[in-house]
Amino acid sequence: MRTPRIALDTTERDAAKRPQDAGRRLFLFLCGIMLIPVLLVGCSHTDERSLSQEANDFFNQGNYAAALSRYEEIFENHPAAADRVLFEMGVIHAYPGNHQKDYRKALDCLQKLVRDYPDSQYRHDSQMMILQIHHVIVKNKLIAKQQTEIEKYRQKAESQAEEIVEQQENIERLEAKIFSLRTEPADKVLIEKKARRLTLLTRGEVIKTYKIALGGNPVGPKERQGDNKTPEGTYIIDSRNGKSGYHLSLHISYPNAEDKKRARELGVSPGGDIMIHGIKNGFAALGVSHARTDWTEGCIAVTNEEMEEIYKFVPNGTMVEITP
């Protein structure tokens, strides 16, 4: 009888990456020993050869339980083939393709062969398989332990992330309550272009911050009309428009003296009409998503709801500092 033919699975990958690959070395070892031809003695009984052929066929079909059942019949009824049967049963129990593989049963078969059949031609290969199986068991335990640790840290991280979100929501609710109770106006508007952030301050205390969108060409100070840049420098709010085409708007006193000088040296018009404003009328549904890109012609844009707050708390004459 031929021992089961085991096809090398070329999809095996690094054993450390997936638990089912932990037996790769054992798999390769099994493939190697299965190449050794096993010849039946001439006196083998016909029913033994028939059962062996059936077991072999079942193995090749992937029906490992049926193959083991046939080998058990041979083991019980044909003592002369017991060592070979124990060896082949050990192979099937340890075979990586067997989804019901049981390393403990494989060890029982192989250790019985080594113990009870010291002169068996399968003794050396059985000893090697025992070593390989022990290695796989240790490796699988290590992988399982590491996966348990990973899962523990993942759950902890998810719990902390949920807690952070909850705390942030609490902070935002409290800030909104505090903001609603304020009556003193802002005395400074800080606009940080790189951070895309507008901050209202009173006597150095932050009142509230907002995400903003800038001109479509935001890097660097505004130099000329039509360059789509947002200015950089110190200005004031010098007027307001409650009927703006962008919901509400606060006009910034650009250009200042430095801006005018730079434009004069360049021989260009510095431009003007730089505002803090809401979303263009008819597009209010964009909400906070408007700030995902810089879309103005040099102005500073917030949502309509945010613009209503800013409009309320920033009187004319308020200082505006715009940083790179």
Secondary structure in CASP SS format (residue, H / E / C, confidence):
PFRMAT SS
TARGET T0000
AUTHOR 0000-0000-0000
METHOD secondary structure of the structure
MODEL  1
M C 1.00
R C 1.00
T C 1.00
P C 1.00
R C 1.00
I C 1.00
A C 1.00
L C 1.00
D C 1.00
T C 1.00
T C 1.00
E C 1.00
R C 1.00
D C 1.00
A C 1.00
A C 1.00
K C 1.00
R C 1.00
P H 1.00
Q H 1.00
D H 1.00
A C 1.00
G C 1.00
R H 1.00
R H 1.00
L H 1.00
F H 1.00
L H 1.00
F H 1.00
L H 1.00
C H 1.00
G H 1.00
I H 1.00
M H 1.00
L C 1.00
I C 1.00
P C 1.00
V C 1.00
L C 1.00
L C 1.00
V C 1.00
G C 1.00
C C 1.00
S C 1.00
H C 1.00
T H 1.00
D H 1.00
E H 1.00
R H 1.00
S H 1.00
L H 1.00
S H 1.00
Q H 1.00
E H 1.00
A H 1.00
N H 1.00
D H 1.00
F H 1.00
F H 1.00
N H 1.00
Q H 1.00
G C 1.00
N C 1.00
Y H 1.00
A H 1.00
A H 1.00
A H 1.00
L H 1.00
S H 1.00
R H 1.00
Y H 1.00
E H 1.00
E H 1.00
I H 1.00
F H 1.00
E H 1.00
N H 1.00
H C 1.00
P H 1.00
A H 1.00
A H 1.00
A H 1.00
D H 1.00
R H 1.00
V H 1.00
L H 1.00
F H 1.00
E H 1.00
M H 1.00
G H 1.00
V H 1.00
I H 1.00
H H 1.00
A H 1.00
Y C 1.00
P C 1.00
G C 1.00
N C 1.00
H C 1.00
Q C 1.00
K C 1.00
D C 1.00
Y H 1.00
R H 1.00
K H 1.00
A H 1.00
L H 1.00
D H 1.00
C H 1.00
L H 1.00
Q H 1.00
K H 1.00
L H 1.00
V H 1.00
R H 1.00
D H 1.00
Y C 1.00
P C 1.00
D C 1.00
S C 1.00
Q C 1.00
Y C 1.00
R H 1.00
H H 1.00
D H 1.00
S H 1.00
Q H 1.00
M H 1.00
M H 1.00
I H 1.00
L H 1.00
Q H 1.00
I H 1.00
H H 1.00
H H 1.00
V H 1.00
I H 1.00
V H 1.00
K H 1.00
N H 1.00
K H 1.00
L H 1.00
I H 1.00
A H 1.00
K H 1.00
Q H 1.00
Q H 1.00
T H 1.00
E H 1.00
I H 1.00
E H 1.00
K H 1.00
Y H 1.00
R H 1.00
Q H 1.00
K H 1.00
A H 1.00
E H 1.00
S H 1.00
Q H 1.00
A H 1.00
E H 1.00
E H 1.00
I H 1.00
V H 1.00
E H 1.00
Q H 1.00
Q H 1.00
E H 1.00
N H 1.00
I H 1.00
E H 1.00
R H 1.00
L H 1.00
E H 1.00
A H 1.00
K H 1.00
I H 1.00
F H 1.00
S H 1.00
L H 1.00
R C 1.00
T C 1.00
E C 1.00
P C 1.00
A C 1.00
D C 1.00
K E 1.00
V E 1.00
L E 1.00
I E 1.00
E E 1.00
K C 1.00
K C 1.00
A C 1.00
R C 1.00
R E 1.00
L E 1.00
T E 1.00
L E 1.00
L E 1.00
T E 1.00
R C 1.00
G C 1.00
E E 1.00
V E 1.00
I E 1.00
K E 1.00
T E 1.00
Y E 1.00
K E 1.00
I C 1.00
A E 1.00
L C 1.00
G E 1.00
G C 1.00
N C 1.00
P C 1.00
V C 1.00
G C 1.00
P C 1.00
K C 1.00
E C 1.00
R C 1.00
Q C 1.00
G C 1.00
D C 1.00
N C 1.00
K C 1.00
T C 1.00
P C 1.00
E C 1.00
G E 1.00
T E 1.00
Y E 1.00
I E 1.00
I E 1.00
D E 1.00
S E 1.00
R E 1.00
N E 1.00
G E 1.00
K E 1.00
S E 1.00
G C 1.00
Y C 1.00
H E 1.00
L E 1.00
S E 1.00
L E 1.00
H E 1.00
I E 1.00
S C 1.00
Y C 1.00
P C 1.00
N C 1.00
A H 1.00
E H 1.00
D H 1.00
K H 1.00
K H 1.00
R H 1.00
A H 1.00
R H 1.00
E H 1.00
L H 1.00
G C 1.00
V C 1.00
S C 1.00
P C 1.00
G C 1.00
G C 1.00
D C 1.00
I C 1.00
M E 1.00
I E 1.00
H E 1.00
G C 1.00
I C 1.00
K C 1.00
N C 1.00
G C 1.00
F C 1.00
A H 1.00
A H 1.00
L H 1.00
G H 1.00
V H 1.00
S H 1.00
H H 1.00
A H 1.00
R H 1.00
T C 1.00
D C 1.00
W C 1.00
T E 1.00
E C 1.00
G C 1.00
C C 1.00
I E 1.00
A E 1.00
V C 1.00
T C 1.00
N H 1.00
E H 1.00
E H 1.00
M H 1.00
E H 1.00
E H 1.00
I H 1.00
Y H 1.00
K H 1.00
F H 1.00
V C 1.00
P C 1.00
N C 1.00
G C 1.00
T C 1.00
M E 1.00
V E 1.00
E E 1.00
I E 1.00
T E 1.00
P C 1.00
END
